[in-house]
Amino acid sequence: MKSHINKMFCYYWNPYWAMGIAGFLSAIYFGLTNTVWAVTGEFTRLGGHILELFGVDISDWDYFNLIGMHGTSVERTDGWIVWGMFIGAFITILLSSNFKIRIPKQKRRLVQGLIGGIIAGFGARLALGCNLAAFFTGVPQFSFHSWIFMAATAIGTFFGFKIVSTSWWKGKPVLSKGNTATYSVKKKDIQPYIGIMVAVAYSGLLLYFFLSGKTLLGIAAMFGAAFGILIERGQICFTSAFRDLWVSGRATMTKAIAAGIAVSTVFTFIIIVIYGFEPITKIGAPSTFIGGLLFGLGIVLAGGCETGMMYRVMEGQVLYLFVFAGNIVGATALSYGWDHLGIYEAVVKIGNSINLIAEMGAVPALIATLLMLFVWYRIAVFWEKNYRFGTGLKKGEKKHNEYRLHS
């Protein structure tokens, strides 16, 4: 029993398992709520609420009317997906005794994180979704815009990699003695006990939601926590999935995400076809491509995507508080420019909502999507085999290692 607990909390999980379970749960969440796992829409609403606190009237902003601003963040399912992810990740971080306040040695990284977050937040909302709604949960909805976004994000991360590789971006390195990135458990470490208390308190909140008839909020809070646990334990980061291809040729995260999307696609297909659910389809337009480019660029400059940022904030990494703030600023800026600066008229209005099931039929759409995911997976395998820049794994060596958090 003790060995199983140690394996759960002393080691990170296999990303294939983490992504596969996340893909399955995201499909079930769609079946229960008729909505998808997403986060940046709620980031945008938070920006709107902040503006309202300062007396700004946003009632006539078209973008806020498009995404809906009813209630507060704790009264919306999307809100509890976000807060649940934060809390779920925090619980496992505490149980593994991995919380520690970490401030970058180079203070310029805080500004860079803010800038990257602004660009990523703006791009995500321009494309009507980030790495989740416009990618991980968008592809299983058979929305064609997700493939445009994915390709553009890959290109954006390449340019981001080129920028962060320059000496002017890196700045002067700050040397320190020893390995400051690790956390050693002390004999009387109280973090796991705090983690248990947080888990019990959150379980009580879930019970309250279900007993008081707020079923949808309970479901969102429960699934949000599950997603938070999975992304933290699997160290899932869409930034590394793309960036690592350019940096080292490593494609483990890329392949794991492709596998997770495939799992989600199959189960989402079953829900759509057998239970008659209408797939959620977004507009495919120049804005989708531009947004994907900006998103890919931004997440590399920031050092993390929306999902990666969330669990890193809960680990105590101060940098990602700036990334989080930047995401809200960027999303809010897009909300203003949507109608006030004519962004919708210029790059969105000319687009169309294209769903592969509607265009091709159910079974052909499923086959085409799984085939494209397989091709993506095989390209990642080829890339990793041929472009490892001297860091290739030896033949027969395990390709995804478990990372020890502490001894």
HUPE-V303022 format. One record per residue. N is the residue number from 1. RES is the residue in one letter. NEAR is the number of other C-alpha atoms within 10 Angstrom. D_CENTER is the distance of its C-alpha to the mean C-alpha in Angstrom with 2 decimals. Layout:
n=N res=RES near=NEAR d_center=D_CENTER
n=N res=RES near=NEAR d_center=D_CENTER
This chain:
n=1 res=M near=6 d_center=32.12
n=2 res=K near=7 d_center=31.54
n=3 res=S near=8 d_center=30.35
n=4 res=H near=9 d_center=27.69
n=5 res=I near=12 d_center=26.48
n=6 res=N near=11 d_center=26.52
n=7 res=K near=14 d_center=24.52
n=8 res=M near=15 d_center=21.82
n=9 res=F near=21 d_center=21.60
n=10 res=C near=21 d_center=23.27
n=11 res=Y near=18 d_center=21.24
n=12 res=Y near=20 d_center=17.62
n=13 res=W near=22 d_center=17.14
n=14 res=N near=17 d_center=17.41
n=15 res=P near=26 d_center=13.98
n=16 res=Y near=21 d_center=15.69
n=17 res=W near=15 d_center=16.54
n=18 res=A near=23 d_center=13.22
n=19 res=M near=28 d_center=11.55
n=20 res=G near=21 d_center=14.78
n=21 res=I near=18 d_center=14.93
n=22 res=A near=26 d_center=11.42
n=23 res=G near=29 d_center=12.64
n=24 res=F near=19 d_center=15.88
n=25 res=L near=20 d_center=14.73
n=26 res=S near=29 d_center=12.61
n=27 res=A near=29 d_center=15.93
n=28 res=I near=18 d_center=17.99
n=29 res=Y near=19 d_center=16.08
n=30 res=F near=21 d_center=16.85
n=31 res=G near=18 d_center=20.39
n=32 res=L near=14 d_center=20.89
n=33 res=T near=14 d_center=19.59
n=34 res=N near=13 d_center=19.60
n=35 res=T near=17 d_center=16.19
n=36 res=V near=23 d_center=12.72
n=37 res=W near=24 d_center=9.53
n=38 res=A near=26 d_center=8.02
n=39 res=V near=22 d_center=7.54
n=40 res=T near=25 d_center=9.00
n=41 res=G near=24 d_center=12.20
n=42 res=E near=23 d_center=12.85
n=43 res=F near=26 d_center=12.30
n=44 res=T near=27 d_center=14.91
n=45 res=R near=25 d_center=17.16
n=46 res=L near=20 d_center=17.15
n=47 res=G near=22 d_center=18.39
n=48 res=G near=24 d_center=21.02
n=49 res=H near=18 d_center=22.16
n=50 res=I near=14 d_center=22.62
n=51 res=L near=14 d_center=24.73
n=52 res=E near=13 d_center=26.73
n=53 res=L near=10 d_center=27.47
n=54 res=F near=8 d_center=29.10
n=55 res=G near=9 d_center=31.09
n=56 res=V near=11 d_center=29.38
n=57 res=D near=11 d_center=30.07
n=58 res=I near=17 d_center=27.05
n=59 res=S near=12 d_center=28.72
n=60 res=D near=9 d_center=29.55
n=61 res=W near=16 d_center=26.21
n=62 res=D near=17 d_center=25.39
n=63 res=Y near=22 d_center=21.61
n=64 res=F near=21 d_center=21.60
n=65 res=N near=13 d_center=24.04
n=66 res=L near=9 d_center=21.85
n=67 res=I near=13 d_center=18.82
n=68 res=G near=12 d_center=21.23
n=69 res=M near=19 d_center=21.93
n=70 res=H near=11 d_center=23.92
n=71 res=G near=9 d_center=24.08
n=72 res=T near=11 d_center=22.07
n=73 res=S near=19 d_center=18.55
n=74 res=V near=14 d_center=20.12
n=75 res=E near=12 d_center=21.89
n=76 res=R near=17 d_center=19.04
n=77 res=T near=22 d_center=16.98
n=78 res=D near=25 d_center=13.83
n=79 res=G near=24 d_center=14.83
n=80 res=W near=26 d_center=15.14
n=81 res=I near=30 d_center=11.83
n=82 res=V near=29 d_center=10.49
n=83 res=W near=21 d_center=13.52
n=84 res=G near=23 d_center=13.52
n=85 res=M near=30 d_center=10.22
n=86 res=F near=24 d_center=11.82
n=87 res=I near=26 d_center=15.08
n=88 res=G near=29 d_center=14.27
n=89 res=A near=27 d_center=12.76
n=90 res=F near=28 d_center=15.82
n=91 res=I near=26 d_center=18.20
n=92 res=T near=27 d_center=17.53
n=93 res=I near=25 d_center=17.51
n=94 res=L near=22 d_center=20.87
n=95 res=L near=21 d_center=22.19
n=96 res=S near=23 d_center=21.67
n=97 res=S near=25 d_center=23.23
n=98 res=N near=23 d_center=20.56
n=99 res=F near=19 d_center=20.36
n=100 res=K near=16 d_center=22.06
n=101 res=I near=11 d_center=22.10
n=102 res=R near=15 d_center=21.34
n=103 res=I near=14 d_center=22.44
n=104 res=P near=12 d_center=22.28
n=105 res=K near=12 d_center=25.79
n=106 res=Q near=13 d_center=25.47
n=107 res=K near=10 d_center=25.07
n=108 res=R near=13 d_center=24.29
n=109 res=R near=21 d_center=20.78
n=110 res=L near=20 d_center=20.19
n=111 res=V near=16 d_center=21.30
n=112 res=Q near=21 d_center=19.34
n=113 res=G near=27 d_center=16.10
n=114 res=L near=26 d_center=17.12
n=115 res=I near=23 d_center=18.06
n=116 res=G near=31 d_center=14.92
n=117 res=G near=36 d_center=12.89
n=118 res=I near=30 d_center=15.49
n=119 res=I near=27 d_center=15.35
n=120 res=A near=34 d_center=11.60
n=121 res=G near=36 d_center=11.86
n=122 res=F near=31 d_center=15.04
n=123 res=G near=30 d_center=13.92
n=124 res=A near=35 d_center=10.97
n=125 res=R near=29 d_center=13.54
n=126 res=L near=29 d_center=16.27
n=127 res=A near=29 d_center=14.64
n=128 res=L near=23 d_center=14.02
n=129 res=G near=26 d_center=10.30
n=130 res=C near=33 d_center=7.18
n=131 res=N near=26 d_center=5.35
n=132 res=L near=20 d_center=5.60
n=133 res=A near=25 d_center=9.09
n=134 res=A near=28 d_center=10.42
n=135 res=F near=23 d_center=9.48
n=136 res=F near=28 d_center=8.51
n=137 res=T near=29 d_center=10.43
n=138 res=G near=28 d_center=12.47
n=139 res=V near=27 d_center=14.35
n=140 res=P near=27 d_center=15.58
n=141 res=Q near=28 d_center=16.90
n=142 res=F near=27 d_center=18.95
n=143 res=S near=25 d_center=18.11
n=144 res=F near=22 d_center=19.38
n=145 res=H near=26 d_center=17.38
n=146 res=S near=32 d_center=14.30
n=147 res=W near=20 d_center=16.46
n=148 res=I near=22 d_center=17.52
n=149 res=F near=31 d_center=14.07
n=150 res=M near=23 d_center=13.24
n=151 res=A near=14 d_center=16.61
n=152 res=A near=22 d_center=16.39
n=153 res=T near=32 d_center=13.12
n=154 res=A near=22 d_center=14.98
n=155 res=I near=19 d_center=17.95
n=156 res=G near=25 d_center=16.27
n=157 res=T near=29 d_center=14.94
n=158 res=F near=21 d_center=18.56
n=159 res=F near=21 d_center=20.04
n=160 res=G near=25 d_center=17.72
n=161 res=F near=21 d_center=18.94
n=162 res=K near=13 d_center=22.46
n=163 res=I near=16 d_center=22.22
n=164 res=V near=16 d_center=20.92
n=165 res=S near=12 d_center=23.61
n=166 res=T near=10 d_center=26.37
n=167 res=S near=10 d_center=28.61
n=168 res=W near=9 d_center=28.45
n=169 res=W near=13 d_center=24.69
n=170 res=K near=13 d_center=25.02
n=171 res=G near=11 d_center=28.05
n=172 res=K near=9 d_center=30.52
n=173 res=P near=9 d_center=29.20
n=174 res=V near=8 d_center=29.82
n=175 res=L near=7 d_center=31.37
n=176 res=S near=8 d_center=31.48
n=177 res=K near=5 d_center=33.27
n=178 res=G near=7 d_center=31.61
n=179 res=N near=7 d_center=28.02
n=180 res=T near=8 d_center=26.28
n=181 res=A near=7 d_center=22.86
n=182 res=T near=12 d_center=24.10
n=183 res=Y near=14 d_center=24.89
n=184 res=S near=11 d_center=28.09
n=185 res=V near=15 d_center=28.85
n=186 res=K near=8 d_center=32.04
n=187 res=K near=6 d_center=34.59
n=188 res=K near=6 d_center=34.06
n=189 res=D near=11 d_center=30.33
n=190 res=I near=13 d_center=29.47
n=191 res=Q near=19 d_center=25.67
n=192 res=P near=18 d_center=25.65
n=193 res=Y near=13 d_center=28.06
n=194 res=I near=15 d_center=25.95
n=195 res=G near=21 d_center=22.99
n=196 res=I near=15 d_center=25.36
n=197 res=M near=13 d_center=26.48
n=198 res=V near=17 d_center=23.03
n=199 res=A near=19 d_center=22.37
n=200 res=V near=12 d_center=25.78
n=201 res=A near=12 d_center=25.33
n=202 res=Y near=19 d_center=22.05
n=203 res=S near=14 d_center=23.86
n=204 res=G near=11 d_center=26.61
n=205 res=L near=15 d_center=24.39
n=206 res=L near=20 d_center=23.20
n=207 res=L near=14 d_center=26.90
n=208 res=Y near=14 d_center=27.83
n=209 res=F near=17 d_center=25.49
n=210 res=F near=14 d_center=26.96
n=211 res=L near=11 d_center=30.52
n=212 res=S near=10 d_center=30.53
n=213 res=G near=10 d_center=29.54
n=214 res=K near=14 d_center=26.04
n=215 res=T near=17 d_center=24.72
n=216 res=L near=16 d_center=21.70
n=217 res=L near=22 d_center=20.53
n=218 res=G near=22 d_center=21.24
n=219 res=I near=20 d_center=19.29
n=220 res=A near=26 d_center=16.18
n=221 res=A near=30 d_center=16.66
n=222 res=M near=20 d_center=17.35
n=223 res=F near=24 d_center=14.42
n=224 res=G near=29 d_center=12.04
n=225 res=A near=25 d_center=13.75
n=226 res=A near=20 d_center=13.61
n=227 res=F near=28 d_center=9.85
n=228 res=G near=29 d_center=9.91
n=229 res=I near=25 d_center=12.73
n=230 res=L near=25 d_center=11.38
n=231 res=I near=23 d_center=8.35
n=232 res=E near=28 d_center=10.98
n=233 res=R near=23 d_center=13.84
n=234 res=G near=20 d_center=12.41
n=235 res=Q near=21 d_center=10.98
n=236 res=I near=26 d_center=8.02
n=237 res=C near=23 d_center=6.80
n=238 res=F near=24 d_center=6.62
n=239 res=T near=29 d_center=8.99
n=240 res=S near=24 d_center=11.41
n=241 res=A near=22 d_center=11.38
n=242 res=F near=25 d_center=13.02
n=243 res=R near=27 d_center=14.61
n=244 res=D near=21 d_center=16.34
n=245 res=L near=23 d_center=18.10
n=246 res=W near=22 d_center=19.79
n=247 res=V near=16 d_center=20.39
n=248 res=S near=15 d_center=21.80
n=249 res=G near=23 d_center=21.37
n=250 res=R near=27 d_center=19.47
n=251 res=A near=27 d_center=17.45
n=252 res=T near=20 d_center=16.64
n=253 res=M near=25 d_center=12.83
n=254 res=T near=26 d_center=13.41
n=255 res=K near=23 d_center=15.82
n=256 res=A near=21 d_center=13.91
n=257 res=I near=26 d_center=11.07
n=258 res=A near=25 d_center=14.07
n=259 res=A near=23 d_center=15.80
n=260 res=G near=24 d_center=13.13
n=261 res=I near=27 d_center=13.08
n=262 res=A near=26 d_center=16.87
n=263 res=V near=22 d_center=17.16
n=264 res=S near=27 d_center=15.26
n=265 res=T near=27 d_center=17.45
n=266 res=V near=18 d_center=20.60
n=267 res=F near=19 d_center=20.14
n=268 res=T near=28 d_center=18.91
n=269 res=F near=23 d_center=22.00
n=270 res=I near=15 d_center=24.21
n=271 res=I near=19 d_center=23.14
n=272 res=I near=18 d_center=23.67
n=273 res=V near=14 d_center=26.97
n=274 res=I near=9 d_center=28.60
n=275 res=Y near=10 d_center=27.67
n=276 res=G near=10 d_center=27.82
n=277 res=F near=15 d_center=24.46
n=278 res=E near=11 d_center=23.77
n=279 res=P near=24 d_center=20.64
n=280 res=I near=18 d_center=18.36
n=281 res=T near=20 d_center=19.03
n=282 res=K near=24 d_center=17.97
n=283 res=I near=21 d_center=20.26
n=284 res=G near=25 d_center=20.43
n=285 res=A near=20 d_center=22.13
n=286 res=P near=18 d_center=22.52
n=287 res=S near=26 d_center=19.91
n=288 res=T near=31 d_center=17.29
n=289 res=F near=26 d_center=18.36
n=290 res=I near=21 d_center=18.83
n=291 res=G near=29 d_center=15.50
n=292 res=G near=36 d_center=13.81
n=293 res=L near=28 d_center=16.17
n=294 res=L near=28 d_center=15.45
n=295 res=F near=36 d_center=11.67
n=296 res=G near=36 d_center=12.28
n=297 res=L near=30 d_center=15.03
n=298 res=G near=35 d_center=13.35
n=299 res=I near=33 d_center=10.47
n=300 res=V near=28 d_center=13.34
n=301 res=L near=28 d_center=15.66
n=302 res=A near=31 d_center=13.43
n=303 res=G near=23 d_center=12.75
n=304 res=G near=24 d_center=9.00
n=305 res=C near=29 d_center=5.80
n=306 res=E near=26 d_center=4.38
n=307 res=T near=26 d_center=2.96
n=308 res=G near=21 d_center=6.09
n=309 res=M near=25 d_center=7.90
n=310 res=M near=25 d_center=8.08
n=311 res=Y near=28 d_center=9.92
n=312 res=R near=23 d_center=11.76
n=313 res=V near=22 d_center=13.11
n=314 res=M near=26 d_center=14.46
n=315 res=E near=22 d_center=16.00
n=316 res=G near=18 d_center=18.05
n=317 res=Q near=18 d_center=16.84
n=318 res=V near=17 d_center=18.27
n=319 res=L near=23 d_center=16.79
n=320 res=Y near=29 d_center=13.34
n=321 res=L near=20 d_center=15.24
n=322 res=F near=24 d_center=16.34
n=323 res=V near=34 d_center=12.97
n=324 res=F near=24 d_center=12.02
n=325 res=A near=18 d_center=15.46
n=326 res=G near=26 d_center=15.11
n=327 res=N near=34 d_center=12.16
n=328 res=I near=27 d_center=14.51
n=329 res=V near=24 d_center=17.46
n=330 res=G near=27 d_center=16.13
n=331 res=A near=30 d_center=15.08
n=332 res=T near=26 d_center=18.47
n=333 res=A near=17 d_center=20.31
n=334 res=L near=24 d_center=19.18
n=335 res=S near=27 d_center=20.34
n=336 res=Y near=18 d_center=23.68
n=337 res=G near=18 d_center=24.07
n=338 res=W near=22 d_center=23.30
n=339 res=D near=16 d_center=26.90
n=340 res=H near=12 d_center=28.60
n=341 res=L near=12 d_center=28.13
n=342 res=G near=12 d_center=28.28
n=343 res=I near=17 d_center=24.86
n=344 res=Y near=18 d_center=24.84
n=345 res=E near=11 d_center=28.36
n=346 res=A near=13 d_center=27.83
n=347 res=V near=17 d_center=24.73
n=348 res=V near=19 d_center=23.46
n=349 res=K near=14 d_center=26.64
n=350 res=I near=13 d_center=27.91
n=351 res=G near=15 d_center=25.04
n=352 res=N near=14 d_center=25.10
n=353 res=S near=13 d_center=23.00
n=354 res=I near=16 d_center=23.45
n=355 res=N near=22 d_center=22.73
n=356 res=L near=20 d_center=23.81
n=357 res=I near=20 d_center=25.44
n=358 res=A near=12 d_center=27.54
n=359 res=E near=10 d_center=28.49
n=360 res=M near=12 d_center=29.14
n=361 res=G near=11 d_center=29.68
n=362 res=A near=15 d_center=27.70
n=363 res=V near=12 d_center=28.62
n=364 res=P near=13 d_center=28.62
n=365 res=A near=18 d_center=25.11
n=366 res=L near=20 d_center=23.89
n=367 res=I near=12 d_center=25.84
n=368 res=A near=14 d_center=24.69
n=369 res=T near=22 d_center=20.96
n=370 res=L near=21 d_center=21.45
n=371 res=L near=13 d_center=23.73
n=372 res=M near=15 d_center=21.29
n=373 res=L near=20 d_center=18.67
n=374 res=F near=16 d_center=21.60
n=375 res=V near=13 d_center=22.62
n=376 res=W near=16 d_center=19.19
n=377 res=Y near=19 d_center=19.42
n=378 res=R near=13 d_center=23.00
n=379 res=I near=14 d_center=22.34
n=380 res=A near=22 d_center=19.90
n=381 res=V near=17 d_center=22.73
n=382 res=F near=13 d_center=25.26
n=383 res=W near=16 d_center=23.40
n=384 res=E near=21 d_center=22.95
n=385 res=K near=15 d_center=26.60
n=386 res=N near=12 d_center=28.03
n=387 res=Y near=16 d_center=26.00
n=388 res=R near=18 d_center=25.39
n=389 res=F near=13 d_center=27.43
n=390 res=G near=9 d_center=29.51
n=391 res=T near=11 d_center=26.79
n=392 res=G near=16 d_center=27.16
n=393 res=L near=13 d_center=27.47
n=394 res=K near=8 d_center=31.00
n=395 res=K near=7 d_center=32.06
n=396 res=G near=6 d_center=31.38
n=397 res=E near=9 d_center=29.11
n=398 res=K near=9 d_center=26.12
n=399 res=K near=13 d_center=23.06
n=400 res=H near=13 d_center=20.43
n=401 res=N near=13 d_center=21.81
n=402 res=E near=15 d_center=21.34
n=403 res=Y near=12 d_center=20.89
n=404 res=R near=12 d_center=23.35
n=405 res=L near=16 d_center=22.31
n=406 res=H near=14 d_center=25.92
n=407 res=S near=7 d_center=29.36
